[in-house]
Amino acid sequence: CTVIFTRLATRDLHKPISILFCNLAISDLFTSFSGFWISLLFITNPDITVFGSRDMLAPYSLYTTSILSTIYNLVSIGIERYLAVAESMRTRFRVARNHSIAVVFINWVLAFFLGCLPLMGWNCLHMESNISVLYSPFCVNYLVFIAMPNVAVAFLVPLFTYLRIIIILRKRKLRMQACGQATGTYRSAETQVARTSISIWLLALVSYAPFLAGVVFDAANQRCHGELYPGVYIFRNCTAMLITLTCLGNPLLYTLRLRGLGARLKVPCGLWASRVRACAA
């Protein structure tokens, strides 16, 4: 909430990347609310979160939608940062507010569609076969369909984009050294990107890898609830807690770190074209 109110109240932060940051905070907020809803249901009636119930469809679907929106926002931010650096200032101006708003809209539409598929009928309320033991009344094939590609996207795309940014900054630093120019700004930006990207990737790994492992375990083991209770359900609840912790980690990583990173990258990108022309001459 602090991130949302601060970015809405500060005019200097009304930029395309700020729209993505604000939307990431909104999706994290929805994740927290839906997780709190599930926690209340677990406290009042633990059996419905173990054996499944129609009452769990709505909170589970909202929770899934929020997680998917967070993943898509993380990917969008990584791509925007890559575009801001890859082609210098020319690409920076190409990523406008309308583009960011369109990306936010597409992210939420896709997240709502995929997350609410169980509410549209893809559930196992009336089927014993293919029912998820960990996340009843979801179906195992639905969880595999959701988890596998989206977790892979959450791992691979940010890793690729931030690695490419580091490589681009390093190449520019070497070219500036060849021209006899100072490279302190590039060195500082490269260090900041490396630290931030490693933190982002590790946060995603810690948050989503246990959930993916739970889905794989659920798909590979066709057992009844009693055989898995209570250890597997404790693990399931821990995975939900790890995902919810990203609601605290994302604002710290993206708002505090990348806001300073944007200021650092602005100067090199602006000076890049003139210095390259001077070096070529």
Steps between C-alpha positions, in 0.01 A plus 500: 500500500789735576647437154164564331422822688854637463512446124152641446573809710842580349486655154863424425418129525222506238709319240445181299713289734319649802170370362647150499638545852161620625320212332747255655415643842127461423542135402704439816222664699244264346726207581511608864121544520422166338760325716342656809159375381635146465663526843170595659329202336777275626461633856121467506478165318832328422333201334375694199857602411610135524213311343379779273170684481308730270578779748869468411455558126466880520793572739728252324410650161562856624829390654607335173397808302706727726808278476473486120463879483810540717700268274390684186587835659846377597557388143367830361729705725802296395416546131443874543835542674668305221339717232600814691866400484532292183447769236598809695263799525319422174333192652447672833264750336329220308373342825224750577230515767240363261719195444536441874124539553435251218746253654330535839160438343621194309671361810182521709276361226731202450539447877123515561428263212751238609439544872121479475487189278396288804204733556405449135481123546856365493483352851463158658210561738302211356790278392720280715745433219763761415420700814788679670579369846683815607274761339153346490266562321747599225585238239856375466509571125388860563778553755759354261361718218533813718818429695743361244504778235449792738771399747735442208420851372558644849846340509627532144379837368630719789823302497546563127403870508724596792792296369464679166499836680821409682664387175395821322634719780827310503545536124431873521743534789774331295429726203514808719833382642629460145401862436681614814177603672416456869296184567406549866130543424487185289690303764261618770194421286634156413557417869152624591335295224694187599400526865137578421460230236650234727266606780198494266585156363566351845173644632310339211685171555425490873137602444386291204729195491339338810153550349618340174649211699166455676314487169746244361466292817122527480499382140741211564338361816144373488438456873215575735499794740561290808829359368640849442375666818647702669851543360410570138233753600747681723728524196205629294429773754868596509502542121204737531687698765808527278290631211334752730842620620569622146243770572760648734803419289374645171451860625845496661676363192317685225408831662814570698767332288375556146393857565863582572607281210285700259673819609839337449419370154350827380833680477695233309221450249478872435873542454544183300417631153718812519799317646484223243496759219798673658686170533425406140629840384 
